[in-house]
C-alpha cells in the first residue's frame, strides 16, 4: 500500500512471504524511498495515532503488522476497517512521514 506496488514485488524485496520483523520492513521502506520515524514508540491509548503509521499488534498466538491511514486500518489479513480488529491489541506505533 505505501509503495503502491504489488505484494509479490514487496515479497521479492524483503526476501520472504513468511513472518517479518522491523528490519524487513525497514529494508522495503528504504528500497522504495519511504521516509519513517527513526524509532517506533509504545502505543499510548490517550494519544491519537499519527495520520500515517505502521502499527504492531498482538493477536491471540501471534504478532501482526498493519497500517493506519487517516482513520482507517489497512490489514493484510482482515482488510480495511474504521476500527482495529477486535481481537488485536496495538502495542507499537511507527510513524511514516507522508510523501
C-alpha positions in Angstrom: 0.0 0.0 0.0 2.7 2.5 1.0 4.8 1.9 -2.1 1.8 1.4 -4.5 3.3 -1.8 -5.8 2.1 -5.5 -5.8 2.5 -7.7 -2.7 4.7 -10.0 -4.8 7.1 -7.2 -5.6 7.5 -6.4 -1.9 8.0 -10.1 -1.1 10.8 -10.0 -3.6 12.4 -7.0 -1.9 12.1 -8.4 1.6 13.0 -11.9 0.5 10.2 -13.8 2.3 6.5 -14.4 2.2 6.6 -15.6 5.8 6.7 -13.6 9.1 8.6 -10.3 9.0 10.4 -8.2 11.5 11.1 -4.5 11.7 14.4 -4.9 9.8 12.5 -6.5 6.9 10.1 -3.5 6.9 13.0 -1.0 7.0 14.6 -2.8 4.1 11.4 -2.4 2.0 10.8 1.2 3.1 14.3 2.2 2.3 14.2 0.4 -1.1 11.1 2.4 -2.1 12.3 5.7 -0.6 9.6 5.9 2.0 10.6 8.1 5.0 9.8 7.0 8.5 10.5 7.9 12.1 13.8 6.6 13.4 12.1 4.6 16.1 8.7 3.1 16.8 7.1 4.1 20.1 4.9 2.4 22.6 1.2 2.8 21.8 -0.5 5.3 24.1 -4.3 4.9 24.2 -4.5 8.5 25.3 -2.9 9.9 22.1 -4.3 9.8 18.6 -2.4 7.7 16.1 -0.4 9.7 13.6 -2.1 10.2 10.2 0.1 7.6 8.7 1.8 4.8 10.6 2.6 1.2 10.8 1.1 -0.5 13.8 2.3 -3.6 15.6 -0.4 -5.6 17.1 -0.7 -8.7 19.2 -3.4 -11.2 18.3 -4.1 -14.5 20.1 -1.0 -16.6 19.4 0.9 -14.2 17.1 2.2 -10.7 16.3 0.9 -8.8 13.4 1.6 -5.6 11.3 -0.9 -3.2 9.8 -1.2 0.3 8.5 -3.3 3.1 9.9 -4.0 6.0 7.5 -6.3 8.9 8.3 -8.8 7.0 10.4 -8.7 3.7 8.5 -6.9 0.5 9.4 -5.4 -1.4 6.5 -4.7 -5.0 7.5 -3.3 -7.7 5.1 -5.3 -10.4 6.9 -8.6 -8.6 7.9 -8.9 -6.0 5.2 -9.9 -2.3 5.6 -11.9 -1.1 8.5 -12.5 2.1 10.5 -11.5 0.2 13.7 -8.8 -2.1 14.7 -9.7 -5.8 14.7 -11.5 -6.6 17.9 -9.0 -9.4 18.9 -6.0 -7.2 18.3 -4.1 -5.1 20.8 -1.9 -2.3 19.4 1.4 -2.1 21.2 3.7 -0.2 18.9 3.4 2.7 16.5 5.9 3.6 13.8 5.2 6.9 12.1 5.6 7.1 8.4 6.1 10.5 7.0 3.6 11.4 4.4 5.0 11.7 0.9 
